[in-house]
Every structure is written in C-alpha cells, then in structure tokens.
Amino acid sequence: MGEIQILSQGPGDVTSIEETAILARLGDTTAENPALPVSAPTIDQTVKSTSAETLSASSGVEGGSLAGSACTVSDSGTGNTAELHPNDGITFNANQITTDQIAGLAAATGMAVDNPPVLDGDVRNINARTPVPYYISMHYNQSANWTRKTGDNSVVQSPEEMEIDIGGVSLLLTAQVEIDVDVAGDWDTTEGTNYSTAANRAGLDFYVYAVQPGSGTEPEFVLSANSTVPTGYTADNSRKVAGFHCLCVAAGTISGHTLTGYLQGDILPASVWDLRHRAHGLQEGTAYDASDGYWHFVYLASGTGANTRSAYGATITDTRDWMDFSDDLAAVGHYLPRDRQFQTAAGGSNEKTNISGSADPVTTGGHSDTAGRRMISNIGLEDCCGAIWQWLDEQSYQFAGAANHTHQVVASGDPETITSGNPSGDVAPAWAYYALPGNKGSINKQGTYGDVKLLAGNHWSGGTGSGSRARAAFRYRWTTDSTISARGCSPSRHT
C-alpha cells in the first residue's frame, strides 16, 4: 500500500480537483484508469492507494483549495517529490521522479514543466513550458495538430503523443499513427458505400474517431462518414477527435498552385481539423487560411438560416440581400469575410477569367474557367472568381442623387468681361431615413443610395474584370440579385 502526501508550503492555487488528479497519478502510475475519490482530500491530508483502481481519503474530509504560491507533492514510499508552482510551473527534484509522473503532473494540473529531467531516455515531454489544460472526465491533450501527410494525399497523421479519455477510460498514444483513406481496413465499414474508393469521397467530409482498444492503454483509430459515432461503436467507447474534407474534382495541373496534381477524393490539407484546431462555427466544408486564422467556406453558400451549408453540388443561394446573408451565416457561427480575408483566401484562384460557358453556375464546386483551368484557390476554396459576386463585410459609399448645379454667366463689353450670378441651391443630396426590408429598422442615408457594401470576385460574365482583387462598390445592403451570393468564414478556436 503506497502512501502519498501533499505538503503545504504556504497558500497555493491547487484546487481539490487538481489535488485529487495529482494523487491519482502519483499513487499508482501502473493503473490504467485509477478511480478518483468522490471527496478530494484537503491539503496536508494523507491519502492511501488501496488498490490499482481505487484511492480513498483516510480522513474522509471534503476537499478544499488554497490560494497562494506553492506546495510539494511527496510519495512517502519512494521519497520521490515534485514541487508545484501554480504561477511558474512544476519544478522536479532532479532524477527523483519518473517520466510517467512528469507527464501525469503536467496533464493533471495544467501547469508548465520546468527542466524535465532525463531519466531513462524516455521522457514524455508534453509541450514543455506550455500550459497544458486538464480535464477530469473528458480530458484531451495532444503534442501537435493532426495533418495530411506530406507527399501522400490519402493519409492523415496523428500527433506523436496524445492523452484522451474515452468513456471514462484514460488512454495514452505514445507514437504517431497514420490512417489511409484508400485502405478499406482503416474505415469503420465498407458496406453500403465504400469510401476507400476515391470517387465516393468526392466533396465530402469524414471523421477520425479514437476508440477503446481491445487491450492495452493506447487508443485505436478508425475513419467514418458518420458525424456522431462510427459504425459498430457507441458514444461510450469512441470519441471524435479529427476530420477533413476531400477534393470534389481533380485540380489538374496548375503551375505554382499548392493543389496541382491533386485527384478527386484526395484530402484537402487546409481542411484537416482536430479538437485543438477547429472552427468556432460550422466545420464541415471549410478550409483554414493560416494567414488570417479563419476557416472559410470551401463552397458558395447553399441553404438559409440554420440550414446554411458549404456543400459540394448544392444549389447556390442567391437573390438575398447583405443583411439576410449575414443572418444566415451567423446562424451557423460564420461571418461574411473582410476585404483582405477574401483576397488571401481566394489567392491561387483563376485571375482575369470567368466560368466556362459564361453562364450562371447554379450549383457549387468542381468548375473550370474559359481557359480550362480549375476554379480553385491554394487552400481549396471553389468558385471565388468569375462565378458569382460575393458579399463582403465592408462598408463603402456611393455619392448619387444630386440635383444639377446651375450658375448664370454673363459676357459684356469690349474688352469683354464675365460676370456670374443666380447660382442654384446646394447640390448635395438630402439625408433621409429608408425603411429596410424585414421591418427591423431604417437606415439614415444620403441620396438615392449612399450606403454601399462591397462585392468581391465578379460573376459569370466578368471576363478580365474577374479575380481575387475584383471589387464592386455600387450595391447597397438591401440589393437582391441573382448575380450575388456569399461564403462564410469563422475564427479558429485553438482550444
């Protein structure tokens, strides 16, 4: 029976929950899933490990917390110690604590690791000097983001290290794993639709689930088209940890383009997300622009309100004003992009050309321009330029509605002299309130238009006027037109 104490060295920001987690980690590091006591011990209380799965407070006193500087964690059986500094991190008594305990303390407290000692060449260095969030019931931590494997467009790679709770079972990934969308065995099922076939993945989103293993303490992983739980599993033994979007139509050869040579069904690198790197709003059908930290709709918007989506082959939503599109996108956690955001996200798209056929595209994605080039940006956004105008979250102004200015001029005498008089009134258009659609208020504008919202990209007959920097500044916010649509963007959570 091992005995562990937390010895107070003055008030500290170590809560009873953190204290309990630390004790669970130090009490028996071989336990796969040590149960935490219902009543956490108070500081200076002795706690005993009665088995590999159970910890109990000898005093049975309800746990509390301290506010202050530091405390020392000590295993009385081995003499191993660690000093916790809530503001500065964890300082280890060199070579007197195991690497598993280092990782456990970091994960349990959310504090940084100061100078982790190298004991046996197997240090679990969880982001040294970086605060690590702790979770008791649903904890998750990773050493890096999930990514598409460099040079292999069908493979996603996990972080090299990951801590995860699945249904109350704590699991630790200690080496990077690769999951291949072309391998049937990496999917939850191939019945119905076999997604290991590239054509079946065109323009769709897929998910990576961590699942409880048959044995051992490392999680296993499975791909699925299901957004809730993978086929053959439940919410109790699986957890969604990542996902990605697949290219709808082959990009072809585009000189200097990041997606040149990508095939239908390949993983879009910028679309890969995970629990530490994802959109604040709707995730499906989005790609990340690292230059602005936002996730952007891959496709033009379809649907309205809470049904607004970024989906391949869907009917493009148009003939809605700026205000309605703003509401539609907000309903799914997105916004209209700013001028600079559109420019960078659309970078790599076709420039000075419009869509092949110079006609309304009607549906989203997979189009080519009049030169036969795919209409796709470097991060994978479709139809940014020369397909349909897109609203931006930018204000402009149009001076219109002024009366003609007149001024009387008289020439007389020899030599001739010029006199003037009787000028007309002020030429500036008058200010007035205009009732906006939807009975939600009025706008006080000057003249016929005054208020203007920017449009970007140009439409299907824009020709050489189309491009990532193409703009129009003549449409007021209540304009509705079949040549105007929108796409959303959402900030990244990074949580």
QUIMOMO-V537420 format. One record per residue. N is the residue number from 1. RES is the residue in one small letter. SS is DSSP state (@ for helix, = for strand, . for the rest). Layout:
BEGIN
((N | RES | SS) (N | RES | SS))
END
This chain:
BEGIN
((1 | m | .) (2 | g | =) (3 | e | =) (4 | i | =) (5 | q | =) (6 | i | =) (7 | l | =) (8 | s | =) (9 | q | =) (10 | g | =) (11 | p | =) (12 | g | =) (13 | d | .) (14 | v | .) (15 | t | .) (16 | s | @) (17 | i | @) (18 | e | @) (19 | e | @) (20 | t | @) (21 | a | @) (22 | i | @) (23 | l | @) (24 | a | @) (25 | r | @) (26 | l | @) (27 | g | @) (28 | d | .) (29 | t | .) (30 | t | .) (31 | a | .) (32 | e | .) (33 | n | .) (34 | p | .) (35 | a | .) (36 | l | .) (37 | p | .) (38 | v | .) (39 | s | .) (40 | a | .) (41 | p | .) (42 | t | .) (43 | i | .) (44 | d | .) (45 | q | .) (46 | t | =) (47 | v | =) (48 | k | =) (49 | s | =) (50 | t | .) (51 | s | .) (52 | a | .) (53 | e | .) (54 | t | .) (55 | l | =) (56 | s | =) (57 | a | =) (58 | s | .) (59 | s | .) (60 | g | .) (61 | v | .) (62 | e | .) (63 | g | .) (64 | g | .) (65 | s | .) (66 | l | .) (67 | a | .) (68 | g | .) (69 | s | =) (70 | a | =) (71 | c | =) (72 | t | =) (73 | v | =) (74 | s | =) (75 | d | =) (76 | s | .) (77 | g | .) (78 | t | .) (79 | g | .) (80 | n | .) (81 | t | =) (82 | a | =) (83 | e | =) (84 | l | =) (85 | h | =) (86 | p | .) (87 | n | .) (88 | d | .) (89 | g | =) (90 | i | =) (91 | t | =) (92 | f | =) (93 | n | .) (94 | a | .) (95 | n | .) (96 | q | .) (97 | i | .) (98 | t | .) (99 | t | @) (100 | d | @) (101 | q | @) (102 | i | @) (103 | a | @) (104 | g | @) (105 | l | @) (106 | a | @) (107 | a | @) (108 | a | @) (109 | t | @) (110 | g | .) (111 | m | .) (112 | a | .) (113 | v | =) (114 | d | =) (115 | n | .) (116 | p | .) (117 | p | .) (118 | v | .) (119 | l | .) (120 | d | .) (121 | g | .) (122 | d | .) (123 | v | .) (124 | r | .) (125 | n | .) (126 | i | .) (127 | n | .) (128 | a | .) (129 | r | .) (130 | t | .) (131 | p | .) (132 | v | .) (133 | p | .) (134 | y | .) (135 | y | .) (136 | i | .) (137 | s | .) (138 | m | .) (139 | h | .) (140 | y | =) (141 | n | =) (142 | q | =) (143 | s | .) (144 | a | .) (145 | n | .) (146 | w | .) (147 | t | =) (148 | r | =) (149 | k | .) (150 | t | .) (151 | g | .) (152 | d | .) (153 | n | .) (154 | s | .) (155 | v | =) (156 | v | =) (157 | q | =) (158 | s | .) (159 | p | .) (160 | e | .) (161 | e | .) (162 | m | =) (163 | e | =) (164 | i | =) (165 | d | =) (166 | i | =) (167 | g | .) (168 | g | .) (169 | v | =) (170 | s | =) (171 | l | =) (172 | l | =) (173 | l | =) (174 | t | .) (175 | a | .) (176 | q | .) (177 | v | .) (178 | e | =) (179 | i | =) (180 | d | =) (181 | v | .) (182 | d | .) (183 | v | .) (184 | a | @) (185 | g | @) (186 | d | @) (187 | w | =) (188 | d | .) (189 | t | .) (190 | t | .) (191 | e | .) (192 | g | .) (193 | t | .) (194 | n | .) (195 | y | .) (196 | s | .) (197 | t | .) (198 | a | @) (199 | a | @) (200 | n | @) (201 | r | @) (202 | a | .) (203 | g | .) (204 | l | .) (205 | d | =) (206 | f | =) (207 | y | =) (208 | v | =) (209 | y | =) (210 | a | =) (211 | v | =) (212 | q | .) (213 | p | .) (214 | g | .) (215 | s | .) (216 | g | .) (217 | t | .) (218 | e | .) (219 | p | .) (220 | e | =) (221 | f | =) (222 | v | =) (223 | l | =) (224 | s | =) (225 | a | .) (226 | n | .) (227 | s | .) (228 | t | .) (229 | v | .) (230 | p | .) (231 | t | .) (232 | g | .) (233 | y | .) (234 | t | .) (235 | a | .) (236 | d | .) (237 | n | .) (238 | s | =) (239 | r | =) (240 | k | =) (241 | v | =) (242 | a | =) (243 | g | =) (244 | f | =) (245 | h | =) (246 | c | =) (247 | l | .) (248 | c | .) (249 | v | .) (250 | a | .) (251 | a | .) (252 | g | .) (253 | t | .) (254 | i | .) (255 | s | .) (256 | g | .) (257 | h | .) (258 | t | .) (259 | l | .) (260 | t | .) (261 | g | .) (262 | y | .) (263 | l | .) (264 | q | .) (265 | g | .) (266 | d | .) (267 | i | =) (268 | l | .) (269 | p | @) (270 | a | @) (271 | s | @) (272 | v | .) (273 | w | =) (274 | d | =) (275 | l | .) (276 | r | .) (277 | h | =) (278 | r | .) (279 | a | =) (280 | h | .) (281 | g | .) (282 | l | .) (283 | q | .) (284 | e | .) (285 | g | .) (286 | t | =) (287 | a | =) (288 | y | =) (289 | d | =) (290 | a | .) (291 | s | .) (292 | d | .) (293 | g | .) (294 | y | =) (295 | w | =) (296 | h | =) (297 | f | =) (298 | v | .) (299 | y | .) (300 | l | .) (301 | a | .) (302 | s | =) (303 | g | .) (304 | t | .) (305 | g | @) (306 | a | @) (307 | n | @) (308 | t | .) (309 | r | =) (310 | s | .) (311 | a | .) (312 | y | .) (313 | g | .) (314 | a | .) (315 | t | =) (316 | i | .) (317 | t | .) (318 | d | .) (319 | t | .) (320 | r | .) (321 | d | .) (322 | w | @) (323 | m | @) (324 | d | @) (325 | f | @) (326 | s | @) (327 | d | @) (328 | d | @) (329 | l | @) (330 | a | @) (331 | a | .) (332 | v | .) (333 | g | .) (334 | h | .) (335 | y | =) (336 | l | =) (337 | p | .) (338 | r | .) (339 | d | @) (340 | r | @) (341 | q | @) (342 | f | @) (343 | q | @) (344 | t | @) (345 | a | @) (346 | a | .) (347 | g | .) (348 | g | .) (349 | s | .) (350 | n | .) (351 | e | .) (352 | k | .) (353 | t | .) (354 | n | .) (355 | i | =) (356 | s | .) (357 | g | .) (358 | s | .) (359 | a | .) (360 | d | .) (361 | p | .) (362 | v | .) (363 | t | =) (364 | t | .) (365 | g | .) (366 | g | .) (367 | h | .) (368 | s | =) (369 | d | =) (370 | t | .) (371 | a | .) (372 | g | .) (373 | r | .) (374 | r | =) (375 | m | .) (376 | i | =) (377 | s | .) (378 | n | .) (379 | i | .) (380 | g | .) (381 | l | .) (382 | e | =) (383 | d | .) (384 | c | .) (385 | c | .) (386 | g | .) (387 | a | =) (388 | i | .) (389 | w | =) (390 | q | =) (391 | w | =) (392 | l | =) (393 | d | =) (394 | e | =) (395 | q | =) (396 | s | =) (397 | y | =) (398 | q | =) (399 | f | .) (400 | a | .) (401 | g | .) (402 | a | .) (403 | a | .) (404 | n | .) (405 | h | .) (406 | t | .) (407 | h | .) (408 | q | =) (409 | v | =) (410 | v | =) (411 | a | =) (412 | s | =) (413 | g | .) (414 | d | .) (415 | p | .) (416 | e | .) (417 | t | =) (418 | i | =) (419 | t | =) (420 | s | =) (421 | g | =) (422 | n | .) (423 | p | .) (424 | s | .) (425 | g | .) (426 | d | .) (427 | v | .) (428 | a | .) (429 | p | .) (430 | a | .) (431 | w | =) (432 | a | =) (433 | y | =) (434 | y | =) (435 | a | =) (436 | l | .) (437 | p | .) (438 | g | .) (439 | n | .) (440 | k | .) (441 | g | .) (442 | s | =) (443 | i | =) (444 | n | =) (445 | k | =) (446 | q | =) (447 | g | .) (448 | t | .) (449 | y | .) (450 | g | =) (451 | d | =) (452 | v | =) (453 | k | =) (454 | l | =) (455 | l | =) (456 | a | =) (457 | g | .) (458 | n | .) (459 | h | =) (460 | w | .) (461 | s | .) (462 | g | .) (463 | g | @) (464 | t | @) (465 | g | @) (466 | s | .) (467 | g | .) (468 | s | .) (469 | r | .) (470 | a | .) (471 | r | =) (472 | a | =) (473 | a | .) (474 | f | .) (475 | r | .) (476 | y | .) (477 | r | .) (478 | w | .) (479 | t | .) (480 | t | .) (481 | d | .) (482 | s | .) (483 | t | .) (484 | i | =) (485 | s | =) (486 | a | .) (487 | r | .) (488 | g | =) (489 | c | =) (490 | s | =) (491 | p | =) (492 | s | =) (493 | r | .) (494 | h | .) (495 | t | .))
END
